[in-house]
Amino acid sequence: MKKELSALGFVAPFLVVFSLFIVIPVIVAAYFAFTYFNTIQPPKFIGLKNFVNLITQDNVFMMHVLPNTFQFALIVGVGGYVLAFLLAWMLAQIPKKPRTILTLAIYSPSMTAGVAMSVVWLIFFSGDRAGYLNSFLIQIGFINEPIQWLQSPEHLMTIMILVSLWNSMGVGFLAMLAGVLNVDRELYEAAYIDGMRNRFQEIWYITIPSMKPQMLFGAVMAVVQTFQAGDIAVQLSGSNPTPQYSGQLILTHIADHGFIRFDMGYASAISLVLLIFVYGISRFCWRLFGEKD
Amino acid sequence: MASFQGTKIDPGKFSFSQTKFFLFLIPLSAFMILPIIFIFSQALKPIDELFLYPPRFFVEKPTLRNFNELFKETSVTVIPMTRYLFNSIITSGGIVFASVMISAMAGFALSKLDFKLKNVIFEANIIALMFVPAAVAIPRYFIIDRIGLTDSMFGHILPVLAMPVGLFLIKQFIDQIPDALIEAARVDGASNFYIFRKIIVPMVTPAIATVSILAFQMAWNNTETSEIYMNNESLKTFAFYMNTLAGNVGNDNQVAGQGMAAAAAALMFLPNLIIFLLMQSKVIDTMAHSGLK
């Protein structure tokens, strides 16, 4: 009994803030999902109506948000993940000094958060002639008229993906780098004696299996990061909804319903679906990398 | 054995076979870091260079005018910039200290002590690792409002103290410490607290350093708490202020404040960079042990 209390004493501070600001909000959000709640009147229980509406009535969700999110997650999430591994692996093949410098360069974007980025990307993609991209394209004679990059539905998504990929090399990438560096060298040697012939086999049969924990950590981080990106469209285009819903992701959709149309019940319902969805994908990653040896 | 290549990981010195990696990594790193160089270049540009047509990437006559202006401009408004900076420093310091502290304590208990809720807490923490904070922003706001944290310095600190990634990394690291060491100390009559302070904390400094960096980056770049929980202008943080300077598309500030915004962005980024530079070897060390189990 005394042992229990002493142990609880150590977890208590964490447990209190964790429950208060993470667990309880999740539970309350789950409840809101079954209500009509406009933030002024108290929530009114309406059962599954929000979910039914989401599936049957919400054209924007079905026509824009889902495809956009799917495309975004596939390129930024999966692409970024593969890229992170390849970069980590390549970095591990060069000596320490240059590796440190190049790692820092590749990691640095993820330190800048959205705040600093508005200074760079908004100027770079600015829609007038003085925008860097427009100015460059005009100079080389590729276009005659400046393009409204951030307001045009055709380009917004591409730019979002580029910018997100650019700052996606975060903690997961560092974990993978450490993972590659820590693979037991003798394993490679043994494998070559057993008849391994090339680098591809080396990666596939030795490197990845030996760094499963780091691959899993990287994967979970990539999933989370990808679905947390929602703000970027609004930051780039300056409006929510984004021009013709071209950059609308699930989170943007939630913000639109919750904070602009004040339908918190509906926003919570979408959040809940998202939460379950993210959890499901993470479980899948777990299956892939997480089995106990 | 002639074809053995495996130990080329983490090579001691440069060899010709590494050229292909450098050929790929150097241009990529340059691309990744260009926007960050741009921030600094932009911050040092005099006003006529900022609006030069065609725009130029690098500054030609560097000046500190933008920084001066940033300080001057805000000294005549109601709230001086130093106030925002002060808020940011205090809250970031508090968050880093407190969140590392509670994560380390909880990590110790989850890894080395026995109690009933142990597995439940760790499982909940892993789920929390995947959850999308924005999805529960709404109920979170109600809780923070209900317990009276709006418009108080604690409103910046308390809600973000529970860092699932932090607990996770530290716990995994503590798992590497042999139980025998702790048993030995216990036989000598050491209390849990003594063991924690004298054995655990010194042995997990790499993990603590990593979590500090992550906590700092999160706290320092955080604009949400200022946006949502603070109505009192003098309680908002530097990151928030920076955001208003950069402005959105169509905002007058975008033209008038471009130089200042770049200066502020440079100021935002610099602490992140310096801290990461100092600690990066520890980060890699921690990530190597960040296995999920």
Interface residues (C-beta under 8 A of the other chain):
Chain A: K3 E4 S6 A7 L8 F10 V11 P13 F14 L15 V17 F18 L20 F21 I22 V23 I24 P25 V26 I27 V28 A29 F32 L87 M90 L91 A92 Q93 I94 P95 K96 P98 T100 I101 L102 T103 L104 A105 I106 Y107 S108 P109 M111 T112 A113 G114 V115 A116 M117 S118 V119 V120 W121 L122 I123 F124 R129 A130 G131 Y132 S135 Q139 L150 W166 M169 V171 L174 A175 L177 A178 G179 V180 L181 N182 V183 R185 L187 Y188 E189 A191 Y192 I193 R197 R199 E202 I206 K212 P213 Q214 L216 F217 V220 V223 V224 F227 Q228 G230 D231 Q235 S237 G238 S239 L251 I254 A255 G258 M264 A267 S268 S271 L272 L274 L275 V278 Y279 S282 G290 K292
Chain B: M1 S3 F4 Q5 G6 T7 K8 I9 D10 P11 G12 K13 F14 Q18 F21 F22 F24 L25 I26 L28 S29 A30 M32 I33 P35 I36 F38 I39 Q42 F51 Y53 P54 P55 F57 M101 I102 S103 M105 A106 F108 A109 L110 L113 D114 F115 K116 L117 K118 I121 A124 N125 I127 A128 L129 M130 F131 V132 P133 A134 A135 V136 A137 I138 P139 R140 F142 I143 I144 I147 L158 P159 V160 L161 A162 P164 V165 L167 N192 F196 L214 Q217 N221 T223 A239 M242 N243 A246 G247 N248 V249 G250 Q254 Q258 A261 A262 A265 M268 F269 N272 L273 F276 L277 Q280 V283 I284 D285 T286 M287 A288 S290 G291 L292 K293
